[in-house]
Amino acid sequence: MFQISLDGLIVLYLVGILIVVFLSMAYAEWRRRRRERRIRRNYVICVICDHVFEDDSGEELVECPRCGALNERTKILEI
Ligand SMILES: [Zn+2]
């Protein structure tokens, strides 16, 4: 077996905790971005009446439920 000093053990412990915290934060950020991307993909803003509605059909032209205008699906930067 190899021997390790108490200082080395404490440093190893702290580095391990930092790695776990960093990986947890990176995973949470990845999930948050994925969820936002999915939400933005399904939301459409009507160009005629500015009505925001959800459409998960995946079609490129989407009919507005309020005014009936056809809207192109574009990326929404902010909701
Ligand atoms: Zn509309």
PDB file of the backbone (N, CA, C, O) and the ligand in Angstrom, with CONECT records:
HET     ZN  A 101       1
ATOM      1  N   MET A   1       0.843  -1.199   0.000  1.00  0.00           N
ATOM      2  CA  MET A   1       0.000   0.000   0.000  1.00  0.00           C
ATOM      3  C   MET A   1       0.872   1.239   0.000  1.00  0.00           C
ATOM      4  O   MET A   1       2.009   1.235   0.470  1.00  0.00           O
ATOM      5  N   PHE A   2       0.315   2.267  -0.528  1.00  0.00           N
ATOM      6  CA  PHE A   2       1.040   3.546  -0.493  1.00  0.00           C
ATOM      7  C   PHE A   2       0.587   4.316   0.739  1.00  0.00           C
ATOM      8  O   PHE A   2      -0.529   4.157   1.234  1.00  0.00           O
ATOM      9  N   GLN A   3       1.485   5.143   1.203  1.00  0.00           N
ATOM     10  CA  GLN A   3       1.172   5.952   2.384  1.00  0.00           C
ATOM     11  C   GLN A   3       0.888   7.372   1.950  1.00  0.00           C
ATOM     12  O   GLN A   3       1.501   7.880   1.011  1.00  0.00           O
ATOM     13  N   ILE A   4      -0.040   8.009   2.634  1.00  0.00           N
ATOM     14  CA  ILE A   4      -0.387   9.384   2.335  1.00  0.00           C
ATOM     15  C   ILE A   4      -0.491  10.139   3.664  1.00  0.00           C
ATOM     16  O   ILE A   4      -1.007   9.626   4.657  1.00  0.00           O
ATOM     17  N   SER A   5       0.011  11.361   3.645  1.00  0.00           N
ATOM     18  CA  SER A   5      -0.008  12.146   4.882  1.00  0.00           C
ATOM     19  C   SER A   5      -1.404  12.701   5.125  1.00  0.00           C
ATOM     20  O   SER A   5      -2.266  12.652   4.247  1.00  0.00           O
ATOM     21  N   LEU A   6      -1.611  13.214   6.295  1.00  0.00           N
ATOM     22  CA  LEU A   6      -2.911  13.793   6.628  1.00  0.00           C
ATOM     23  C   LEU A   6      -3.198  15.007   5.743  1.00  0.00           C
ATOM     24  O   LEU A   6      -4.330  15.208   5.305  1.00  0.00           O
ATOM     25  N   ASP A   7      -2.153  15.826   5.480  1.00  0.00           N
ATOM     26  CA  ASP A   7      -2.337  16.986   4.594  1.00  0.00           C
ATOM     27  C   ASP A   7      -2.761  16.548   3.193  1.00  0.00           C
ATOM     28  O   ASP A   7      -3.671  17.120   2.594  1.00  0.00           O
ATOM     29  N   GLY A   8      -2.087  15.533   2.694  1.00  0.00           N
ATOM     30  CA  GLY A   8      -2.419  15.024   1.365  1.00  0.00           C
ATOM     31  C   GLY A   8      -3.834  14.471   1.325  1.00  0.00           C
ATOM     32  O   GLY A   8      -4.537  14.635   0.328  1.00  0.00           O
ATOM     33  N   LEU A   9      -4.252  13.823   2.390  1.00  0.00           N
ATOM     34  CA  LEU A   9      -5.604  13.273   2.466  1.00  0.00           C
ATOM     35  C   LEU A   9      -6.651  14.392   2.462  1.00  0.00           C
ATOM     36  O   LEU A   9      -7.689  14.278   1.810  1.00  0.00           O
ATOM     37  N   ILE A  10      -6.369  15.472   3.194  1.00  0.00           N
ATOM     38  CA  ILE A  10      -7.298  16.611   3.237  1.00  0.00           C
ATOM     39  C   ILE A  10      -7.387  17.271   1.868  1.00  0.00           C
ATOM     40  O   ILE A  10      -8.478  17.603   1.406  1.00  0.00           O
ATOM     41  N   VAL A  11      -6.237  17.462   1.215  1.00  0.00           N
ATOM     42  CA  VAL A  11      -6.236  18.062  -0.120  1.00  0.00           C
ATOM     43  C   VAL A  11      -7.006  17.179  -1.099  1.00  0.00           C
ATOM     44  O   VAL A  11      -7.792  17.674  -1.908  1.00  0.00           O
ATOM     45  N   LEU A  12      -6.777  15.888  -1.020  1.00  0.00           N
ATOM     46  CA  LEU A  12      -7.486  14.942  -1.896  1.00  0.00           C
ATOM     47  C   LEU A  12      -8.990  15.011  -1.663  1.00  0.00           C
ATOM     48  O   LEU A  12      -9.771  14.982  -2.614  1.00  0.00           O
ATOM     49  N   TYR A  13      -9.386  15.101  -0.423  1.00  0.00           N
ATOM     50  CA  TYR A  13     -10.802  15.194  -0.059  1.00  0.00           C
ATOM     51  C   TYR A  13     -11.426  16.478  -0.621  1.00  0.00           C
ATOM     52  O   TYR A  13     -12.515  16.449  -1.194  1.00  0.00           O
ATOM     53  N   LEU A  14     -10.713  17.613  -0.448  1.00  0.00           N
ATOM     54  CA  LEU A  14     -11.241  18.888  -0.945  1.00  0.00           C
ATOM     55  C   LEU A  14     -11.311  18.916  -2.472  1.00  0.00           C
ATOM     56  O   LEU A  14     -12.273  19.436  -3.038  1.00  0.00           O
ATOM     57  N   VAL A  15     -10.317  18.370  -3.129  1.00  0.00           N
ATOM     58  CA  VAL A  15     -10.339  18.314  -4.594  1.00  0.00           C
ATOM     59  C   VAL A  15     -11.501  17.445  -5.064  1.00  0.00           C
ATOM     60  O   VAL A  15     -12.165  17.770  -6.049  1.00  0.00           O
ATOM     61  N   GLY A  16     -11.739  16.363  -4.374  1.00  0.00           N
ATOM     62  CA  GLY A  16     -12.873  15.491  -4.726  1.00  0.00           C
ATOM     63  C   GLY A  16     -14.191  16.215  -4.578  1.00  0.00           C
ATOM     64  O   GLY A  16     -15.071  16.092  -5.431  1.00  0.00           O
ATOM     65  N   ILE A  17     -14.337  16.975  -3.494  1.00  0.00           N
ATOM     66  CA  ILE A  17     -15.575  17.742  -3.294  1.00  0.00           C
ATOM     67  C   ILE A  17     -15.735  18.789  -4.386  1.00  0.00           C
ATOM     68  O   ILE A  17     -16.833  18.972  -4.911  1.00  0.00           O
ATOM     69  N   LEU A  18     -14.642  19.484  -4.736  1.00  0.00           N
ATOM     70  CA  LEU A  18     -14.717  20.495  -5.793  1.00  0.00           C
ATOM     71  C   LEU A  18     -15.123  19.879  -7.133  1.00  0.00           C
ATOM     72  O   LEU A  18     -15.916  20.458  -7.876  1.00  0.00           O
ATOM     73  N   ILE A  19     -14.580  18.717  -7.432  1.00  0.00           N
ATOM     74  CA  ILE A  19     -14.925  18.050  -8.692  1.00  0.00           C
ATOM     75  C   ILE A  19     -16.407  17.680  -8.706  1.00  0.00           C
ATOM     76  O   ILE A  19     -17.083  17.867  -9.718  1.00  0.00           O
ATOM     77  N   VAL A  20     -16.912  17.161  -7.597  1.00  0.00           N
ATOM     78  CA  VAL A  20     -18.333  16.784  -7.522  1.00  0.00           C
ATOM     79  C   VAL A  20     -19.222  18.017  -7.664  1.00  0.00           C
ATOM     80  O   VAL A  20     -20.225  17.982  -8.376  1.00  0.00           O
ATOM     81  N   VAL A  21     -18.854  19.113  -6.983  1.00  0.00           N
ATOM     82  CA  VAL A  21     -19.649  20.348  -7.077  1.00  0.00           C
ATOM     83  C   VAL A  21     -19.632  20.880  -8.505  1.00  0.00           C
ATOM     84  O   VAL A  21     -20.673  21.269  -9.034  1.00  0.00           O
ATOM     85  N   PHE A  22     -18.447  20.899  -9.139  1.00  0.00           N
ATOM     86  CA  PHE A  22     -18.350  21.399 -10.506  1.00  0.00           C
ATOM     87  C   PHE A  22     -19.177  20.546 -11.468  1.00  0.00           C
ATOM     88  O   PHE A  22     -19.891  21.083 -12.315  1.00  0.00           O
ATOM     89  N   LEU A  23     -19.083  19.237 -11.343  1.00  0.00           N
ATOM     90  CA  LEU A  23     -19.849  18.365 -12.241  1.00  0.00           C
ATOM     91  C   LEU A  23     -21.357  18.532 -12.029  1.00  0.00           C
ATOM     92  O   LEU A  23     -22.130  18.491 -12.986  1.00  0.00           O
ATOM     93  N   SER A  24     -21.771  18.722 -10.773  1.00  0.00           N
ATOM     94  CA  SER A  24     -23.197  18.936 -10.497  1.00  0.00           C
ATOM     95  C   SER A  24     -23.685  20.232 -11.128  1.00  0.00           C
ATOM     96  O   SER A  24     -24.775  20.271 -11.699  1.00  0.00           O
ATOM     97  N   MET A  25     -22.891  21.288 -11.031  1.00  0.00           N
ATOM     98  CA  MET A  25     -23.274  22.573 -11.626  1.00  0.00           C
ATOM     99  C   MET A  25     -23.317  22.477 -13.145  1.00  0.00           C
ATOM    100  O   MET A  25     -24.225  23.018 -13.776  1.00  0.00           O
ATOM    101  N   ALA A  26     -22.343  21.796 -13.734  1.00  0.00           N
ATOM    102  CA  ALA A  26     -22.320  21.651 -15.189  1.00  0.00           C
ATOM    103  C   ALA A  26     -23.526  20.850 -15.667  1.00  0.00           C
ATOM    104  O   ALA A  26     -24.118  21.182 -16.693  1.00  0.00           O
ATOM    105  N   TYR A  27     -23.897  19.798 -14.935  1.00  0.00           N
ATOM    106  CA  TYR A  27     -25.056  18.986 -15.309  1.00  0.00           C
ATOM    107  C   TYR A  27     -26.350  19.793 -15.185  1.00  0.00           C
ATOM    108  O   TYR A  27     -27.224  19.701 -16.047  1.00  0.00           O
ATOM    109  N   ALA A  28     -26.474  20.588 -14.106  1.00  0.00           N
ATOM    110  CA  ALA A  28     -27.680  21.409 -13.930  1.00  0.00           C
ATOM    111  C   ALA A  28     -27.793  22.448 -15.036  1.00  0.00           C
ATOM    112  O   ALA A  28     -28.887  22.697 -15.544  1.00  0.00           O
ATOM    113  N   GLU A  29     -26.685  23.051 -15.410  1.00  0.00           N
ATOM    114  CA  GLU A  29     -26.690  24.049 -16.486  1.00  0.00           C
ATOM    115  C   GLU A  29     -27.060  23.399 -17.821  1.00  0.00           C
ATOM    116  O   GLU A  29     -27.812  23.981 -18.602  1.00  0.00           O
ATOM    117  N   TRP A  30     -26.543  22.212 -18.085  1.00  0.00           N
ATOM    118  CA  TRP A  30     -26.855  21.498 -19.323  1.00  0.00           C
ATOM    119  C   TRP A  30     -28.351  21.175 -19.387  1.00  0.00           C
ATOM    120  O   TRP A  30     -28.975  21.314 -20.439  1.00  0.00           O
ATOM    121  N   ARG A  31     -28.928  20.738 -18.246  1.00  0.00           N
ATOM    122  CA  ARG A  31     -30.369  20.433 -18.216  1.00  0.00           C
ATOM    123  C   ARG A  31     -31.210  21.683 -18.419  1.00  0.00           C
ATOM    124  O   ARG A  31     -32.224  21.651 -19.116  1.00  0.00           O
ATOM    125  N   ARG A  32     -30.781  22.794 -17.800  1.00  0.00           N
ATOM    126  CA  ARG A  32     -31.530  24.051 -17.929  1.00  0.00           C
ATOM    127  C   ARG A  32     -31.533  24.518 -19.383  1.00  0.00           C
ATOM    128  O   ARG A  32     -32.580  24.915 -19.896  1.00  0.00           O
ATOM    129  N   ARG A  33     -30.382  24.478 -20.057  1.00  0.00           N
ATOM    130  CA  ARG A  33     -30.306  24.896 -21.463  1.00  0.00           C
ATOM    131  C   ARG A  33     -31.135  23.988 -22.367  1.00  0.00           C
ATOM    132  O   ARG A  33     -31.787  24.458 -23.299  1.00  0.00           O
ATOM    133  N   ARG A  34     -31.105  22.701 -22.090  1.00  0.00           N
ATOM    134  CA  ARG A  34     -31.888  21.765 -22.910  1.00  0.00           C
ATOM    135  C   ARG A  34     -33.379  22.035 -22.761  1.00  0.00           C
ATOM    136  O   ARG A  34     -34.127  22.000 -23.738  1.00  0.00           O
ATOM    137  N   ARG A  35     -33.810  22.309 -21.516  1.00  0.00           N
ATOM    138  CA  ARG A  35     -35.217  22.604 -21.264  1.00  0.00           C
ATOM    139  C   ARG A  35     -35.629  23.907 -21.949  1.00  0.00           C
ATOM    140  O   ARG A  35     -36.708  23.976 -22.537  1.00  0.00           O
ATOM    141  N   GLU A  36     -34.792  24.935 -21.883  1.00  0.00           N
ATOM    142  CA  GLU A  36     -35.096  26.206 -22.554  1.00  0.00           C
ATOM    143  C   GLU A  36     -35.178  26.037 -24.064  1.00  0.00           C
ATOM    144  O   GLU A  36     -36.056  26.606 -24.713  1.00  0.00           O
ATOM    145  N   ARG A  37     -34.252  25.249 -24.624  1.00  0.00           N
ATOM    146  CA  ARG A  37     -34.259  25.019 -26.074  1.00  0.00           C
ATOM    147  C   ARG A  37     -35.547  24.327 -26.504  1.00  0.00           C
ATOM    148  O   ARG A  37     -36.126  24.663 -27.537  1.00  0.00           O
ATOM    149  N   ARG A  38     -35.987  23.365 -25.709  1.00  0.00           N
ATOM    150  CA  ARG A  38     -37.226  22.645 -26.035  1.00  0.00           C
ATOM    151  C   ARG A  38     -38.428  23.576 -25.949  1.00  0.00           C
ATOM    152  O   ARG A  38     -39.318  23.522 -26.799  1.00  0.00           O
ATOM    153  N   ILE A  39     -38.460  24.431 -24.930  1.00  0.00           N
ATOM    154  CA  ILE A  39     -39.572  25.373 -24.773  1.00  0.00           C
ATOM    155  C   ILE A  39     -39.593  26.354 -25.938  1.00  0.00           C
ATOM    156  O   ILE A  39     -40.649  26.620 -26.512  1.00  0.00           O
ATOM    157  N   ARG A  40     -38.426  26.891 -26.286  1.00  0.00           N
ATOM    158  CA  ARG A  40     -38.377  27.872 -27.375  1.00  0.00           C
ATOM    159  C   ARG A  40     -38.759  27.267 -28.721  1.00  0.00           C
ATOM    160  O   ARG A  40     -39.346  27.935 -29.572  1.00  0.00           O
ATOM    161  N   ARG A  41     -38.419  25.998 -28.902  1.00  0.00           N
ATOM    162  CA  ARG A  41     -38.720  25.342 -30.174  1.00  0.00           C
ATOM    163  C   ARG A  41     -40.229  25.218 -30.388  1.00  0.00           C
ATOM    164  O   ARG A  41     -40.685  25.254 -31.531  1.00  0.00           O
ATOM    165  N   ASN A  42     -41.009  25.074 -29.325  1.00  0.00           N
ATOM    166  CA  ASN A  42     -42.443  24.846 -29.453  1.00  0.00           C
ATOM    167  C   ASN A  42     -43.265  26.128 -29.417  1.00  0.00           C
ATOM    168  O   ASN A  42     -44.448  26.100 -29.756  1.00  0.00           O
ATOM    169  N   TYR A  43     -42.670  27.260 -29.012  1.00  0.00           N
ATOM    170  CA  TYR A  43     -43.439  28.490 -28.919  1.00  0.00           C
ATOM    171  C   TYR A  43     -43.335  29.289 -30.211  1.00  0.00           C
ATOM    172  O   TYR A  43     -42.270  29.376 -30.823  1.00  0.00           O
ATOM    173  N   VAL A  44     -44.462  29.871 -30.614  1.00  0.00           N
ATOM    174  CA  VAL A  44     -44.534  30.664 -31.833  1.00  0.00           C
ATOM    175  C   VAL A  44     -45.173  32.000 -31.473  1.00  0.00           C
ATOM    176  O   VAL A  44     -46.141  32.040 -30.713  1.00  0.00           O
ATOM    177  N   ILE A  45     -44.637  33.093 -32.015  1.00  0.00           N
ATOM    178  CA  ILE A  45     -45.240  34.411 -31.823  1.00  0.00           C
ATOM    179  C   ILE A  45     -45.862  34.823 -33.149  1.00  0.00           C
ATOM    180  O   ILE A  45     -45.186  34.862 -34.177  1.00  0.00           O
ATOM    181  N   CYS A  46     -47.151  35.129 -33.118  1.00  0.00           N
ATOM    182  CA  CYS A  46     -47.855  35.521 -34.345  1.00  0.00           C
ATOM    183  C   CYS A  46     -47.336  36.882 -34.815  1.00  0.00           C
ATOM    184  O   CYS A  46     -47.164  37.805 -34.019  1.00  0.00           O
ATOM    185  N   VAL A  47     -47.090  36.986 -36.122  1.00  0.00           N
ATOM    186  CA  VAL A  47     -46.565  38.243 -36.664  1.00  0.00           C
ATOM    187  C   VAL A  47     -47.677  39.283 -36.817  1.00  0.00           C
ATOM    188  O   VAL A  47     -47.393  40.475 -36.932  1.00  0.00           O
ATOM    189  N   ILE A  48     -48.933  38.847 -36.820  1.00  0.00           N
ATOM    190  CA  ILE A  48     -50.046  39.777 -36.994  1.00  0.00           C
ATOM    191  C   ILE A  48     -50.523  40.319 -35.651  1.00  0.00           C
ATOM    192  O   ILE A  48     -50.629  41.534 -35.485  1.00  0.00           O
ATOM    193  N   CYS A  49     -50.812  39.445 -34.694  1.00  0.00           N
ATOM    194  CA  CYS A  49     -51.428  39.889 -33.444  1.00  0.00           C
ATOM    195  C   CYS A  49     -50.526  39.745 -32.222  1.00  0.00           C
ATOM    196  O   CYS A  49     -50.962  40.027 -31.106  1.00  0.00           O
ATOM    197  N   ASP A  50     -49.284  39.313 -32.406  1.00  0.00           N
ATOM    198  CA  ASP A  50     -48.311  39.134 -31.308  1.00  0.00           C
ATOM    199  C   ASP A  50     -48.758  38.138 -30.255  1.00  0.00           C
ATOM    200  O   ASP A  50     -48.262  38.165 -29.129  1.00  0.00           O
ATOM    201  N   HIS A  51     -49.678  37.267 -30.598  1.00  0.00           N
ATOM    202  CA  HIS A  51     -50.126  36.234 -29.664  1.00  0.00           C
ATOM    203  C   HIS A  51     -49.043  35.157 -29.564  1.00  0.00           C
ATOM    204  O   HIS A  51     -48.547  34.670 -30.580  1.00  0.00           O
ATOM    205  N   VAL A  52     -48.688  34.796 -28.354  1.00  0.00           N
ATOM    206  CA  VAL A  52     -47.701  33.741 -28.126  1.00  0.00           C
ATOM    207  C   VAL A  52     -48.444  32.453 -27.846  1.00  0.00           C
ATOM    208  O   VAL A  52     -49.267  32.387 -26.932  1.00  0.00           O
ATOM    209  N   PHE A  53     -48.158  31.440 -28.622  1.00  0.00           N
ATOM    210  CA  PHE A  53     -48.840  30.165 -28.410  1.00  0.00           C
ATOM    211  C   PHE A  53     -47.869  29.016 -28.615  1.00  0.00           C
ATOM    212  O   PHE A  53     -46.814  29.166 -29.232  1.00  0.00           O
ATOM    213  N   GLU A  54     -48.255  27.861 -28.081  1.00  0.00           N
ATOM    214  CA  GLU A  54     -47.418  26.677 -28.168  1.00  0.00           C
ATOM    215  C   GLU A  54     -47.935  25.773 -29.264  1.00  0.00           C
ATOM    216  O   GLU A  54     -49.138  25.540 -29.384  1.00  0.00           O
ATOM    217  N   ASP A  55     -47.011  25.266 -30.064  1.00  0.00           N
ATOM    218  CA  ASP A  55     -47.383  24.333 -31.125  1.00  0.00           C
ATOM    219  C   ASP A  55     -46.290  23.278 -31.220  1.00  0.00           C
ATOM    220  O   ASP A  55     -45.140  23.591 -31.524  1.00  0.00           O
ATOM    221  N   ASP A  56     -46.649  22.044 -30.963  1.00  0.00           N
ATOM    222  CA  ASP A  56     -45.641  20.982 -31.000  1.00  0.00           C
ATOM    223  C   ASP A  56     -45.800  20.069 -32.209  1.00  0.00           C
ATOM    224  O   ASP A  56     -45.346  18.925 -32.198  1.00  0.00           O
ATOM    225  N   SER A  57     -46.460  20.593 -33.271  1.00  0.00           N
ATOM    226  CA  SER A  57     -46.668  19.764 -34.454  1.00  0.00           C
ATOM    227  C   SER A  57     -45.382  19.602 -35.263  1.00  0.00           C
ATOM    228  O   SER A  57     -45.222  18.602 -35.963  1.00  0.00           O
ATOM    229  N   GLY A  58     -44.462  20.570 -35.180  1.00  0.00           N
ATOM    230  CA  GLY A  58     -43.218  20.471 -35.930  1.00  0.00           C
ATOM    231  C   GLY A  58     -43.313  20.990 -37.344  1.00  0.00           C
ATOM    232  O   GLY A  58     -42.313  20.987 -38.061  1.00  0.00           O
ATOM    233  N   GLU A  59     -44.500  21.443 -37.778  1.00  0.00           N
ATOM    234  CA  GLU A  59     -44.646  21.960 -39.136  1.00  0.00           C
ATOM    235  C   GLU A  59     -44.018  23.344 -39.244  1.00  0.00           C
ATOM    236  O   GLU A  59     -43.940  24.079 -38.260  1.00  0.00           O
ATOM    237  N   GLU A  60     -43.571  23.692 -40.446  1.00  0.00           N
ATOM    238  CA  GLU A  60     -42.891  24.976 -40.633  1.00  0.00           C
ATOM    239  C   GLU A  60     -43.884  26.135 -40.608  1.00  0.00           C
ATOM    240  O   GLU A  60     -43.561  27.201 -40.084  1.00  0.00           O
ATOM    241  N   LEU A  61     -45.084  25.953 -41.161  1.00  0.00           N
ATOM    242  CA  LEU A  61     -46.119  26.987 -41.124  1.00  0.00           C
ATOM    243  C   LEU A  61     -47.154  26.619 -40.074  1.00  0.00           C
ATOM    244  O   LEU A  61     -47.729  25.532 -40.097  1.00  0.00           O
ATOM    245  N   VAL A  62     -47.379  27.555 -39.149  1.00  0.00           N
ATOM    246  CA  VAL A  62     -48.272  27.291 -38.029  1.00  0.00           C
ATOM    247  C   VAL A  62     -49.387  28.320 -38.044  1.00  0.00           C
ATOM    248  O   VAL A  62     -49.136  29.512 -38.224  1.00  0.00           O
ATOM    249  N   GLU A  63     -50.636  27.857 -37.851  1.00  0.00           N
ATOM    250  CA  GLU A  63     -51.771  28.766 -37.846  1.00  0.00           C
ATOM    251  C   GLU A  63     -51.998  29.318 -36.452  1.00  0.00           C
ATOM    252  O   GLU A  63     -52.037  28.569 -35.476  1.00  0.00           O
ATOM    253  N   CYS A  64     -52.150  30.641 -36.366  1.00  0.00           N
ATOM    254  CA  CYS A  64     -52.392  31.293 -35.082  1.00  0.00           C
ATOM    255  C   CYS A  64     -53.800  30.948 -34.613  1.00  0.00           C
ATOM    256  O   CYS A  64     -54.748  31.086 -35.387  1.00  0.00           O
ATOM    257  N   PRO A  65     -53.966  30.501 -33.361  1.00  0.00           N
ATOM    258  CA  PRO A  65     -55.302  30.157 -32.874  1.00  0.00           C
ATOM    259  C   PRO A  65     -56.187  31.379 -32.646  1.00  0.00           C
ATOM    260  O   PRO A  65     -57.408  31.238 -32.575  1.00  0.00           O
ATOM    261  N   ARG A  66     -55.610  32.565 -32.532  1.00  0.00           N
ATOM    262  CA  ARG A  66     -56.411  33.760 -32.269  1.00  0.00           C
ATOM    263  C   ARG A  66     -56.905  34.400 -33.560  1.00  0.00           C
ATOM    264  O   ARG A  66     -58.099  34.669 -33.693  1.00  0.00           O
ATOM    265  N   CYS A  67     -55.998  34.652 -34.528  1.00  0.00           N
ATOM    266  CA  CYS A  67     -56.403  35.385 -35.723  1.00  0.00           C
ATOM    267  C   CYS A  67     -56.401  34.522 -36.982  1.00  0.00           C
ATOM    268  O   CYS A  67     -56.922  34.946 -38.013  1.00  0.00           O
ATOM    269  N   GLY A  68     -55.835  33.342 -36.921  1.00  0.00           N
ATOM    270  CA  GLY A  68     -55.850  32.445 -38.068  1.00  0.00           C
ATOM    271  C   GLY A  68     -54.756  32.686 -39.083  1.00  0.00           C
ATOM    272  O   GLY A  68     -54.734  32.023 -40.120  1.00  0.00           O
ATOM    273  N   ALA A  69     -53.845  33.615 -38.824  1.00  0.00           N
ATOM    274  CA  ALA A  69     -52.756  33.887 -39.765  1.00  0.00           C
ATOM    275  C   ALA A  69     -51.730  32.760 -39.730  1.00  0.00           C
ATOM    276  O   ALA A  69     -51.512  32.126 -38.698  1.00  0.00           O
ATOM    277  N   LEU A  70     -51.104  32.527 -40.888  1.00  0.00           N
ATOM    278  CA  LEU A  70     -50.052  31.510 -40.949  1.00  0.00           C
ATOM    279  C   LEU A  70     -48.726  32.155 -40.582  1.00  0.00           C
ATOM    280  O   LEU A  70     -48.376  33.212 -41.107  1.00  0.00           O
ATOM    281  N   ASN A  71     -48.000  31.527 -39.695  1.00  0.00           N
ATOM    282  CA  ASN A  71     -46.724  32.056 -39.209  1.00  0.00           C
ATOM    283  C   ASN A  71     -45.615  31.067 -39.481  1.00  0.00           C
ATOM    284  O   ASN A  71     -45.788  29.857 -39.337  1.00  0.00           O
ATOM    285  N   GLU A  72     -44.462  31.604 -39.880  1.00  0.00           N
ATOM    286  CA  GLU A  72     -43.285  30.760 -40.024  1.00  0.00           C
ATOM    287  C   GLU A  72     -42.698  30.513 -38.653  1.00  0.00           C
ATOM    288  O   GLU A  72     -42.665  31.402 -37.802  1.00  0.00           O
ATOM    289  N   ARG A  73     -42.240  29.302 -38.455  1.00  0.00           N
ATOM    290  CA  ARG A  73     -41.618  28.977 -37.171  1.00  0.00           C
ATOM    291  C   ARG A  73     -40.200  29.543 -37.178  1.00  0.00           C
ATOM    292  O   ARG A  73     -39.365  29.148 -37.991  1.00  0.00           O
ATOM    293  N   THR A  74     -39.947  30.454 -36.279  1.00  0.00           N
ATOM    294  CA  THR A  74     -38.611  31.039 -36.160  1.00  0.00           C
ATOM    295  C   THR A  74     -38.131  30.882 -34.725  1.00  0.00           C
ATOM    296  O   THR A  74     -38.913  30.589 -33.821  1.00  0.00           O
ATOM    297  N   LYS A  75     -36.850  31.081 -34.536  1.00  0.00           N
ATOM    298  CA  LYS A  75     -36.299  30.966 -33.194  1.00  0.00           C
ATOM    299  C   LYS A  75     -36.749  32.131 -32.345  1.00  0.00           C
ATOM    300  O   LYS A  75     -36.694  33.284 -32.774  1.00  0.00           O
ATOM    301  N   ILE A  76     -37.193  31.830 -31.142  1.00  0.00           N
ATOM    302  CA  ILE A  76     -37.575  32.887 -30.201  1.00  0.00           C
ATOM    303  C   ILE A  76     -36.412  33.064 -29.236  1.00  0.00           C
ATOM    304  O   ILE A  76     -35.990  32.122 -28.565  1.00  0.00           O
ATOM    305  N   LEU A  77     -35.906  34.290 -29.179  1.00  0.00           N
ATOM    306  CA  LEU A  77     -34.770  34.542 -28.300  1.00  0.00           C
ATOM    307  C   LEU A  77     -35.219  34.790 -26.865  1.00  0.00           C
ATOM    308  O   LEU A  77     -34.548  34.369 -25.923  1.00  0.00           O
ATOM    309  N   GLU A  78     -36.369  35.481 -26.692  1.00  0.00           N
ATOM    310  CA  GLU A  78     -36.874  35.746 -25.345  1.00  0.00           C
ATOM    311  C   GLU A  78     -38.379  35.577 -25.344  1.00  0.00           C
ATOM    312  O   GLU A  78     -39.050  35.895 -26.326  1.00  0.00           O
ATOM    313  N   ILE A  79     -38.908  35.074 -24.237  1.00  0.00           N
ATOM    314  CA  ILE A  79     -40.350  34.947 -24.113  1.00  0.00           C
ATOM    315  C   ILE A  79     -40.806  35.922 -23.058  1.00  0.00           C
ATOM    316  O   ILE A  79     -41.999  36.005 -22.767  1.00  0.00           O
TER     317      ILE A  79
HETATM  318 ZN    ZN A 101     -52.395  35.909 -34.632  1.00  0.00          ZN2+
END
